[in-house]
Amino acid sequence: MNREIHKIDATDRALGRISTEIATLLRGKHKVTYMPHEDGGDIVEVSNYLKIKYTGNKLEQKKYYKHSGYPGGLKEETLKKKLERDPKFVLRNAVLHMLPDNKLRKEQIKRLKFIESK
């Protein structure tokens, strides 16, 4: 299997728009030989992921939740704080939830690479 390398510049592009493009490339849906049960996707390298555009009031209103498993253990974090702490998480999480929830998902998300911009 020959995997191409796609370089994507995320500067001034909306999070959802760029996530769908990345998910399509990781799955291989852009290829003529696409089959849903085979992992025929390509490698995607994203640069300038810190310059992604967030529309509306998402920075203050969008929340990410996690639960410790104990009663009262629900923690929430806004998009703004999440970006300060781990900027790669936001794009990776958006792409991850656009991939199918099956055995291929783990291998596909491994091919998403982040290039540090200068």
VENZIFEN-V16688 format. One record per residue. N is the residue number from 1. PHI is phi as a letter, one per 20 degrees, with the letter a starting at -180 (* if undefined). OMEGA is omega in radians with two decimals (999 if undefined). D_CENTER is the distance of its C-alpha to the mean C-alpha in whole Angstrom. Layout:
n->N phi->PHI omega->OMEGA d_center->D_CENTER
n->N phi->PHI omega->OMEGA d_center->D_CENTER
This chain:
n->1 phi->* omega->3.08 d_center->23
n->2 phi->e omega->3.11 d_center->23
n->3 phi->d omega->3.08 d_center->19
n->4 phi->e omega->3.07 d_center->18
n->5 phi->d omega->3.11 d_center->16
n->6 phi->d omega->3.10 d_center->15
n->7 phi->d omega->-3.10 d_center->14
n->8 phi->d omega->3.07 d_center->12
n->9 phi->e omega->-3.02 d_center->14
n->10 phi->e omega->-3.07 d_center->12
n->11 phi->f omega->3.08 d_center->15
n->12 phi->l omega->3.05 d_center->16
n->13 phi->d omega->-3.10 d_center->13
n->14 phi->f omega->-3.08 d_center->12
n->15 phi->g omega->-3.10 d_center->9
n->16 phi->f omega->-3.13 d_center->9
n->17 phi->f omega->-3.12 d_center->11
n->18 phi->f omega->3.13 d_center->8
n->19 phi->f omega->3.13 d_center->6
n->20 phi->f omega->3.11 d_center->9
n->21 phi->f omega->3.13 d_center->10
n->22 phi->f omega->-3.13 d_center->7
n->23 phi->f omega->3.11 d_center->8
n->24 phi->f omega->3.14 d_center->11
n->25 phi->f omega->3.13 d_center->12
n->26 phi->f omega->3.13 d_center->10
n->27 phi->f omega->-3.11 d_center->13
n->28 phi->n omega->-3.10 d_center->15
n->29 phi->f omega->3.13 d_center->16
n->30 phi->e omega->-3.09 d_center->18
n->31 phi->e omega->3.11 d_center->20
n->32 phi->f omega->-3.07 d_center->24
n->33 phi->e omega->-3.08 d_center->24
n->34 phi->f omega->2.97 d_center->21
n->35 phi->c omega->-3.03 d_center->22
n->36 phi->f omega->-3.09 d_center->19
n->37 phi->e omega->3.12 d_center->21
n->38 phi->d omega->3.13 d_center->20
n->39 phi->e omega->-3.09 d_center->18
n->40 phi->d omega->-3.07 d_center->18
n->41 phi->f omega->-3.10 d_center->15
n->42 phi->d omega->3.09 d_center->15
n->43 phi->e omega->-3.13 d_center->13
n->44 phi->c omega->3.08 d_center->11
n->45 phi->d omega->-3.09 d_center->11
n->46 phi->d omega->3.07 d_center->10
n->47 phi->d omega->-3.14 d_center->13
n->48 phi->l omega->3.14 d_center->14
n->49 phi->f omega->3.07 d_center->10
n->50 phi->f omega->-3.08 d_center->13
n->51 phi->d omega->3.10 d_center->14
n->52 phi->f omega->-3.11 d_center->12
n->53 phi->e omega->3.08 d_center->14
n->54 phi->d omega->-3.05 d_center->14
n->55 phi->e omega->3.09 d_center->17
n->56 phi->m omega->-3.13 d_center->20
n->57 phi->d omega->-3.06 d_center->20
n->58 phi->f omega->-3.09 d_center->17
n->59 phi->g omega->3.13 d_center->17
n->60 phi->e omega->-2.99 d_center->20
n->61 phi->e omega->-3.11 d_center->19
n->62 phi->f omega->-3.10 d_center->16
n->63 phi->c omega->3.03 d_center->16
n->64 phi->d omega->-3.07 d_center->14
n->65 phi->d omega->2.95 d_center->17
n->66 phi->b omega->-3.07 d_center->18
n->67 phi->c omega->-3.11 d_center->21
n->68 phi->f omega->-3.09 d_center->23
n->69 phi->n omega->3.11 d_center->25
n->70 phi->e omega->3.10 d_center->28
n->71 phi->g omega->-3.12 d_center->30
n->72 phi->m omega->-3.04 d_center->29
n->73 phi->e omega->3.13 d_center->26
n->74 phi->f omega->3.11 d_center->23
n->75 phi->d omega->3.10 d_center->22
n->76 phi->c omega->-3.11 d_center->20
n->77 phi->b omega->3.14 d_center->18
n->78 phi->f omega->3.13 d_center->17
n->79 phi->g omega->-3.12 d_center->14
n->80 phi->f omega->3.14 d_center->17
n->81 phi->f omega->3.13 d_center->18
n->82 phi->f omega->3.10 d_center->14
n->83 phi->f omega->3.11 d_center->13
n->84 phi->f omega->-3.07 d_center->17
n->85 phi->f omega->-3.05 d_center->16
n->86 phi->b omega->-3.04 d_center->13
n->87 phi->f omega->3.13 d_center->11
n->88 phi->f omega->-3.06 d_center->8
n->89 phi->g omega->-3.02 d_center->8
n->90 phi->f omega->3.14 d_center->7
n->91 phi->f omega->-3.13 d_center->4
n->92 phi->f omega->-3.14 d_center->3
n->93 phi->f omega->3.12 d_center->5
n->94 phi->f omega->3.13 d_center->4
n->95 phi->f omega->-3.11 d_center->3
n->96 phi->g omega->-3.13 d_center->5
n->97 phi->f omega->3.04 d_center->8
n->98 phi->e omega->3.08 d_center->8
n->99 phi->e omega->-3.13 d_center->9
n->100 phi->f omega->-3.11 d_center->13
n->101 phi->e omega->3.13 d_center->14
n->102 phi->b omega->-3.05 d_center->16
n->103 phi->f omega->-3.12 d_center->17
n->104 phi->e omega->-3.02 d_center->15
n->105 phi->g omega->-3.08 d_center->12
n->106 phi->f omega->3.13 d_center->13
n->107 phi->f omega->-3.12 d_center->14
n->108 phi->f omega->-3.09 d_center->11
n->109 phi->f omega->3.09 d_center->8
n->110 phi->f omega->-3.11 d_center->11
n->111 phi->e omega->3.05 d_center->11
n->112 phi->e omega->-3.09 d_center->8
n->113 phi->d omega->3.10 d_center->10
n->114 phi->d omega->3.14 d_center->10
n->115 phi->e omega->3.12 d_center->14
n->116 phi->f omega->3.12 d_center->16
n->117 phi->e omega->-3.06 d_center->17
n->118 phi->d omega->999 d_center->21
